[in-house]
Amino acid sequence: MDFEITVDQARTLLAAEHPPLLLDVREPWEVATAGIDGATLIPMNEIPGRAHQELNDEAPILVLCHHGARSLSVTAWLRNQGFDKAQSIAGGIDAWSRLIDPHIPRY
């Protein structure tokens, strides 16, 4: 399974009959500014304390942040913790806004 996927690949997966969990690791103010409906918010700094209680380590997880750096770090951490189906969305919400949904504000 690829470590990182494009926003186009993410859109296809999220539109499937059984979509993966969309995990947004940005801060609450960032999600309030620009977010994707249905995403689960767990800020990056809270992942270590919440992942094993709130996430299914056997389910596909797409990790989203602003530009892709935080999501890549969280994906690496999740994979090291046994979440083998975690994938980072390259370019983050910024790429999603530019390429998928221009109604989502850029910041």
C-alpha positions as CSV (number, residue, x, y, z in Angstrom):
1,M,0.0,0.0,0.0
2,D,1.4,3.4,-1.0
3,F,2.5,5.6,1.8
4,E,1.2,8.7,0.1
5,I,-1.7,9.2,-2.4
6,T,-2.9,12.1,-4.5
7,V,-6.0,14.2,-3.9
8,D,-7.6,12.6,-7.0
9,Q,-7.0,9.1,-5.5
10,A,-8.3,10.2,-2.2
11,R,-11.5,11.6,-3.8
12,T,-12.1,8.3,-5.5
13,L,-11.6,6.3,-2.3
14,L,-13.8,8.6,-0.3
15,A,-16.6,8.3,-2.9
16,A,-16.5,4.4,-2.6
17,E,-19.3,2.4,-1.0
18,H,-17.1,1.7,2.0
19,P,-14.9,4.8,2.2
20,P,-11.8,5.0,4.4
21,L,-11.7,7.1,7.5
22,L,-10.6,10.7,6.6
23,L,-8.4,11.8,9.5
24,D,-7.7,15.5,9.7
25,V,-4.6,16.2,11.9
26,R,-4.8,20.0,11.7
27,E,-5.7,22.3,14.5
28,P,-9.4,23.1,15.1
29,W,-9.1,26.7,13.9
30,E,-7.7,25.3,10.6
31,V,-10.6,22.9,10.1
32,A,-13.0,25.8,10.9
33,T,-11.3,27.8,8.1
34,A,-11.2,25.0,5.5
35,G,-12.5,21.5,6.0
36,I,-13.9,18.4,4.3
37,D,-17.3,17.2,5.6
38,G,-17.2,13.9,7.4
39,A,-13.5,14.1,8.4
40,T,-12.5,13.0,11.9
41,L,-10.4,15.7,13.7
42,I,-7.5,14.6,15.9
43,P,-4.8,17.3,15.9
44,M,-1.3,16.0,15.3
45,N,-0.1,16.6,18.9
46,E,-3.0,14.5,20.2
47,I,-2.5,11.5,17.9
48,P,-0.2,9.5,20.3
49,G,-2.7,9.8,23.2
50,R,-5.8,9.1,21.1
51,A,-5.0,6.8,18.2
52,H,-5.2,3.5,19.9
53,Q,-8.5,4.4,21.6
54,E,-10.2,6.1,18.7
55,L,-8.9,4.5,15.5
56,N,-9.2,1.0,14.0
57,D,-5.8,-0.3,13.2
58,E,-7.3,-2.7,10.6
59,A,-9.3,0.0,8.7
60,P,-8.0,2.2,5.9
61,I,-7.2,5.7,7.1
62,L,-6.5,8.7,4.9
63,V,-4.5,11.4,6.8
64,L,-5.0,15.1,5.8
65,C,-3.3,18.3,6.9
66,H,-2.6,21.7,5.3
67,H,0.1,20.9,2.8
68,G,1.0,17.3,3.4
69,A,4.0,17.5,5.9
70,R,2.1,16.8,9.1
71,S,0.0,14.1,7.5
72,L,3.1,12.4,6.3
73,S,4.6,12.4,9.8
74,V,1.4,11.1,11.3
75,T,1.1,8.4,8.7
76,A,4.7,7.3,9.5
77,W,3.9,7.2,13.2
78,L,0.6,5.3,12.6
79,R,2.3,2.8,10.3
80,N,5.0,2.2,13.1
81,Q,2.1,1.6,15.5
82,G,0.5,-1.1,13.4
83,F,-2.0,1.0,11.4
84,D,-0.8,-0.6,8.1
85,K,-3.5,0.9,6.0
86,A,-2.8,4.6,6.9
87,Q,-2.0,6.8,3.9
88,S,-1.1,10.5,3.7
89,I,-2.9,12.8,1.2
90,A,-0.1,14.6,-0.7
91,G,-0.6,18.4,-0.8
92,G,-3.2,18.4,1.9
93,I,-6.3,20.6,2.0
94,D,-4.5,23.1,-0.1
95,A,-4.2,20.7,-3.0
96,W,-7.8,19.5,-2.4
97,S,-9.0,23.1,-2.7
98,R,-6.9,23.8,-5.8
99,L,-7.7,20.6,-7.6
100,I,-11.0,19.1,-6.3
101,D,-13.2,21.7,-4.6
102,P,-12.4,25.4,-5.2
103,H,-15.2,26.3,-2.8
104,I,-12.9,25.3,0.1
105,P,-10.9,28.4,1.1
106,R,-7.2,28.4,0.9
107,Y,-5.2,29.9,3.8
